Amino acid sequence: MARTQTIGLLLPDLTNPVNDLVAHGVQEGAAELGYGVVIANHSDIGGDKTISQMLTQGHVDGIIAFVHSINDSLLENLSKNSNGRILPMNGKIKGIECSVSLDDPKAAEMCVEHLVDLGHKKIVGIFGSTTNDSPRRRVVGFKKACAKYNIQPNIVFTQGYSAHDGYLATLEAITKYSPTAIFPSSNSYALGTYRALYEKKFRIPEDISVITLHNSALTEFLSPPLTSVRLPAEEMGKVSAEKLIDMLNGKKIKHFIVDGIPSLVIRGSTARLNS
């Protein structure tokens, strides 16, 4: 039962600029409480067995797990077998009574509202599987905004969370719906959207406007720079570290939504619809 004063952070992709913000927040929050952080990409550390060993062999005192980086049932079993030393981040896991998340539904609503303000009605949202909590909550916000403005909630679901998945979903979106605006619901999907529209010779934003969730270096330096809704990703990381360490110290933690209203960052990828 000796403490290592170290926590683990499991991320699905260490190259994602949003995950970099999350990691920085986790490190800051942990350092303030005297803890170090081991950061790992789930797919690169030997899979589920290695994750279990990190806990059972005393490498870390607890783990913050970015939801969707690990199988839900594995997280649930690990939590039960480790006296609750797992904290899901960016979504809830069935069977685990704690988590730290962002206000994804509100952020998705804001994306639709911005596009509608510019005159768009043929909007397509690109989302991950709704068997997972975060995409499900983003879809809820998307549909709510579409209902508010009486427009069709056109949706394309992806098989994964990569730029390639966003690319394939965008090809499907433009074939199936002929949109004037696309809402890829992550930075990774947005990369794929840019590539697909470029290949099909659609101009951004003259032909199709694009907006995404999470403001990052990637959104700023794409061409054209990508309009986004800023969410407090770094704060989510910091709060997750604090909550996990509270759990390790015997406190009971429930599901928690990070404070901070999402904010719109308007750049060159969205424009008023030409009638």
C-alpha positions in Angstrom: 0.0 0.0 0.0 3.0 2.3 -0.2 2.4 5.5 -2.1 4.5 6.4 -5.2 3.2 10.1 -5.2 2.7 9.5 -8.9 -0.5 9.3 -11.0 -1.0 8.0 -14.5 -2.6 9.8 -17.4 -3.8 7.6 -20.3 -4.5 9.4 -23.6 -5.7 8.1 -27.0 -3.3 10.2 -29.0 -0.2 12.1 -27.8 0.0 14.2 -31.0 -3.5 15.8 -30.6 -3.0 19.4 -29.6 -6.1 19.3 -27.4 -4.6 16.3 -25.5 -1.4 18.4 -25.0 -3.5 21.0 -23.2 -5.2 18.3 -21.1 -1.8 16.8 -20.1 -0.4 20.2 -19.2 -3.4 20.8 -16.9 -3.0 17.4 -15.3 0.7 18.0 -14.6 0.0 21.4 -13.1 -2.7 20.2 -10.8 -0.7 17.2 -9.7 2.5 19.2 -9.1 0.6 21.6 -6.8 -0.4 18.7 -4.6 3.1 17.1 -4.7 2.5 14.4 -7.3 4.3 13.5 -10.5 2.6 12.3 -13.6 3.3 9.4 -16.0 1.7 10.1 -19.4 1.1 7.3 -21.8 -0.7 6.6 -25.1 -2.8 3.5 -24.5 -2.1 1.9 -27.8 1.7 2.3 -27.3 2.2 0.8 -23.9 1.3 -2.8 -24.4 -2.5 -2.6 -24.2 -4.9 -3.5 -21.4 -2.5 -5.8 -19.5 0.1 -3.1 -19.1 -2.6 -0.6 -17.8 -3.6 -3.2 -15.2 0.0 -3.7 -14.2 0.6 0.0 -13.7 -1.9 -0.1 -10.9 -1.4 -3.6 -9.4 2.4 -3.5 -9.4 2.5 -0.1 -7.8 3.9 2.0 -10.6 1.2 4.7 -10.0 -1.2 5.4 -7.2 -4.2 6.0 -9.6 -5.0 6.6 -13.2 -6.9 9.4 -15.1 -8.2 7.7 -18.2 -9.3 9.7 -21.2 -12.6 8.1 -22.1 -12.5 6.2 -25.5 -8.8 5.4 -25.1 -9.6 2.2 -23.2 -12.5 -0.3 -23.4 -15.3 0.7 -21.0 -15.6 -2.7 -19.4 -11.9 -2.8 -18.7 -12.1 0.5 -16.9 -15.0 -0.6 -14.9 -13.3 -3.8 -13.8 -10.0 -2.0 -13.1 -11.9 0.5 -10.9 -13.6 -2.3 -8.9 -10.3 -4.3 -8.5 -8.3 -1.3 -7.4 -10.6 0.2 -4.8 -11.7 3.0 -7.2 -8.4 4.3 -8.3 -9.6 5.1 -11.8 -11.0 8.5 -12.8 -12.7 8.7 -16.2 -12.1 12.0 -18.0 -14.1 13.6 -20.8 -17.1 11.3 -20.2 -18.8 8.9 -17.9 -18.3 5.1 -17.8 -21.1 2.8 -16.8 -20.4 1.3 -13.4 -18.0 4.1 -12.3 -19.6 6.8 -10.2 -17.0 9.5 -10.8 -15.8 11.4 -13.8 -14.7 14.9 -15.0 -16.2 16.3 -18.2 -16.7 19.5 -20.2 -20.0 21.1 -21.2 -20.0 19.4 -24.6 -23.7 19.8 -25.3 -23.6 23.6 -24.9 -20.5 23.8 -27.1 -22.2 21.9 -29.9 -25.2 24.1 -29.6 -23.0 27.2 -30.0 -21.5 25.7 -33.2 -24.9 25.3 -34.8 -26.0 28.7 -33.6 -23.0 30.4 -35.2 -23.7 28.7 -38.6 -27.4 29.5 -38.4 -26.6 33.2 -37.7 -24.6 33.1 -41.0 -27.7 31.9 -42.9 -26.8 28.2 -43.0 -29.6 25.6 -42.8 -28.0 22.6 -44.6 -25.6 21.7 -41.8 -23.9 18.3 -41.2 -22.5 17.2 -37.9 -19.7 14.5 -37.8 -19.6 12.5 -34.5 -18.1 9.4 -33.0 -20.2 6.5 -31.9 -23.0 7.4 -29.4 -22.2 4.3 -27.4 -19.6 6.6 -25.9 -20.5 9.4 -23.5 -18.8 12.4 -25.0 -20.0 12.0 -28.6 -23.5 11.2 -27.3 -23.6 14.5 -25.4 -22.3 16.4 -28.4 -25.1 14.9 -30.5 -27.7 16.0 -27.9 -26.5 19.6 -28.1 -26.4 19.5 -31.9 -29.9 18.1 -32.2 -31.2 20.6 -29.6 -29.9 23.5 -31.6 -31.2 22.2 -34.9 -34.7 21.7 -33.3 -34.6 25.3 -31.9 -34.0 26.7 -35.4 -36.3 24.1 -37.2 -33.5 22.7 -39.4 -32.8 19.0 -40.2 -30.2 17.5 -37.9 -28.0 15.8 -40.6 -25.5 13.5 -38.9 -22.7 11.2 -40.1 -21.2 8.8 -37.5 -17.6 7.6 -37.7 -16.0 4.3 -36.8 -13.1 5.9 -34.9 -11.6 9.2 -33.8 -8.8 9.9 -36.3 -8.4 12.4 -39.1 -9.0 9.6 -41.6 -12.4 8.9 -40.0 -13.2 12.6 -40.4 -12.1 12.4 -44.0 -14.4 9.5 -44.8 -17.3 11.0 -42.9 -16.9 14.3 -44.8 -17.0 12.4 -48.2 -20.2 10.8 -47.1 -21.6 14.1 -45.9 -21.1 16.0 -49.1 -22.4 13.1 -51.2 -25.5 12.4 -49.0 -26.5 15.9 -47.9 -24.9 18.6 -50.1 -24.2 20.8 -47.1 -23.4 24.5 -47.0 -21.7 23.9 -43.6 -20.0 21.0 -41.8 -19.4 20.6 -38.1 -16.7 18.0 -37.5 -16.9 17.7 -33.7 -13.2 17.3 -33.0 -9.9 18.8 -34.2 -8.9 15.4 -35.7 -12.1 15.1 -37.7 -11.6 18.7 -38.9 -8.3 17.8 -40.4 -10.0 15.1 -42.4 -12.7 17.5 -43.4 -10.2 20.0 -44.8 -8.5 17.2 -46.8 -11.8 15.9 -48.2 -13.1 19.3 -49.2 -9.7 20.2 -50.8 -9.7 16.9 -52.9 -13.3 17.5 -54.0 -12.5 21.1 -54.9 -14.8 22.8 -52.4 -13.5 26.1 -51.1 -13.6 26.9 -47.4 -15.6 29.0 -46.6 -16.8 30.2 -50.0 -18.5 26.9 -50.8 -18.7 25.2 -47.4 -18.2 26.7 -43.9 -16.5 24.6 -41.3 -16.5 24.9 -37.5 -15.2 22.6 -34.8 -14.9 22.1 -31.0 -11.8 23.0 -29.1 -9.5 25.9 -29.9 -5.9 24.9 -30.3 -2.7 25.6 -32.2 -4.0 23.4 -35.0 -7.2 25.4 -35.5 -5.2 28.7 -35.6 -2.7 27.5 -38.2 -4.8 25.7 -40.7 -5.5 27.5 -44.0 -8.0 29.1 -43.6 -7.8 29.3 -39.8 -10.5 27.3 -38.3 -13.5 28.8 -36.4 -13.9 26.9 -33.2 -15.6 26.8 -29.8 -13.1 27.0 -27.0 -13.6 24.6 -24.1 -11.5 24.6 -20.9 -9.5 21.5 -21.8 -6.5 22.5 -19.7 -8.7 23.2 -16.7 -10.3 19.7 -17.2 -6.9 18.2 -16.9 -6.1 20.2 -13.7 -9.4 19.4 -12.1 -9.1 15.7 -13.0 -5.7 15.6 -11.2 -7.2 17.3 -8.1 -10.2 15.0 -8.0 -8.2 11.8 -8.5 -5.8 12.8 -5.6 -8.9 13.6 -3.5 -10.1 10.0 -4.2 -6.7 8.6 -3.2 -7.1 10.5 0.1 -10.4 8.9 0.8 -12.8 11.5 -0.5 -15.9 10.4 -2.5 -16.1 12.0 -5.9 -19.1 12.2 -8.1 -19.6 13.2 -11.8 -18.3 16.7 -12.3 -18.7 19.2 -15.1 -15.8 21.7 -15.3 -16.9 25.3 -14.8 -16.4 27.7 -17.7 -18.8 28.7 -20.4 -17.6 27.7 -23.9 -16.6 30.7 -26.1 -16.7 31.2 -29.8 -13.4 31.9 -31.7 -14.3 33.2 -35.1 -11.7 32.7 -37.8 -11.7 32.4 -41.6 -13.4 29.0 -42.1 -17.0 30.3 -41.6 -18.8 32.9 -43.7 -22.3 34.2 -44.4 -24.1 32.0 -46.9 -24.4 33.5 -50.4 -28.0 33.3 -51.5 
